[in-house]
Amino acid sequence: MMSLPFFLFACGLGAAWSDWRNMAMGFWFAGLITLLVLFRFHATEVLNIGL
């Protein structure tokens, strides 16, 4: 799941290399939003540690 943003960034680099600027910016923006959402879920996850 955490590899999804980096896959989107790679797609954005591929689109930029193919001179599809708008699609590259869309992939980059989607990757950034996905990364922030996944980090938010990760940072607010409760750890249930039974001691």
Secondary structure, 3 states (H helix, E strand, C coil): CCCHHHHHHHHHHHHHHCCCHHHHHHHHHHHHHHHHHHHHHHHCCCCCCCC
